[in-house]
Structures are given as C-alpha cells and as structure tokens.
Amino acid sequence: MRVRYLLPLGLLILAALALVPANAQEQPQQAALTDFGSKVIAAAIAFFGAAFGAGVAISHAGSAAIAAAAERAEVRTFAIVIVAFAEAIAIYGIVIVFFILGAG
C-alpha cells in the first residue's frame, strides 16, 4: 500500500472511532446516534469510498489513456471508455447513498 493512501484511510478510521461513545458501557440505555444519524454516517462513508476509489482509478486510467493516445491515436476511443468505467464507480456510490438514505 502506498503512503499517500494512508492519510484518507487513517482519517476514516479516526472518524469511525470518534463515533463510538466513551461511556457506552456505563449507560446502555442511551443511544449514541439516532437512526437517521446512523444512515447519514453510513452514506458518508459509502460515498467517501466510492469517490476515493473513482479518483484513484481515474488518475491511473487517465494518465495511461493519455500516454496511449499520444503513441497510437486509434486507441483513444477505447481509453475514453475505460476512463468512463472508472467514473461510473462514483455514480454507483451516489446510487448506494440514495439507497441507504431512502431505506425505511
């Protein structure tokens, strides 16, 4: 794993640890988050993962597509399709967020 990916992963872990109440063992009758709050946190984590994954995929696929198109012009259309698949990851993340928030 590269070092530049450790910062967002560390921030995600810190955010998850911050949501755990410190006195959860002392007062079990109080809920830490409401149902809607839990859905919002889950949706934020899902969208963060999808957007981060799409960003990494687009950065790698886009740079490779530009390099390939510079050498051979006939691969340009195929390269654009590959970058569009990477962009679809973020769109799937948005759809999952709507599913999470719309769940009854």
N, C-alpha and C positions, 0 to 999 in steps of 0.2 A: 504494500500500500504506500502510495506516495505521501510525502509530508504535507503537501498542500491540501490534501483531502482530510487531514486530521482535525483542522480547525472547525469546519462545519460539523463534523461528527462529534467533536468534543462539546460544541455548543448545544447540539441536540441532546446529548447525554446530560449536560448540566440543566437544561430546561426540563427534562423528564425528572431529574432528581429534585428540582425546585418544587415540583407539583406534589410531591409526597409530603404530607404534613409531619412535622417533627413529633407531635404528640398523638399520633394515630393509635398507639397502644393504650394511652390513658383515657381517651374519650371516644369509644367506638360508636356512640350514638350520633355523633355529628358527622355529616358528610363533608368531605374535603371540597368537592365540586358538585355543582348541580348537574342534572342530566344534560342540559344544553351546553354547559361549560365543558363537559367531557367530550361532547360531539365537536365543539369548536376546536379543542386541543387536538383531537384525533384528525380533524380535517386539516388543520395547520401542519401537522406532522406529515400527513399524506401528500399535501401539496408541496411541502418543502422537499420531500424525497423525489417526487416526480420532476419538479423544476430543477433541482440539483442534478439529477440523472440526465435530464434533457440537455442541460447546459454543458455537461461534460461530454455527452455524446455528440452534440453539435460542434463543440470546439474541436474534437478529434476528427469527426467525419468531414466537417467543413474545411479544415486545413488540408486533409488528404484529397478532398474533391478539387480544391483549387490547384494543388500540385499536379493532380492527374490531368485536369483540364488544360493546364499550361503545357504539358508534354504531348497529349493527344486530345484534340478537340472533339473527337467522336464519343468520348466517354462523359462528356459534360452532362447530358440528359440523365444518364444512369447515376451520376454523382449527385445531381439535384434530387433524385428520387430517394437516395439513401439518406440525405440530409433531411428530407421531409419525413422519413420514418422516425428519425431522431426527434423531430419536432412534435410528432404525434404522441410521444411519451408525456409531454407536458399537457397536451389536450386530454389524454386519458386520466391524468392526475386531477384535472378540473372536473371531469365527469365523476370520478370517485368522491371528490369533495361534495358534489351535489347529492350523491347517493348517501353519504354519511350524514349530511345536514338534513336531508329530507326523510330519513328513516324515523318512523314513529316509535 
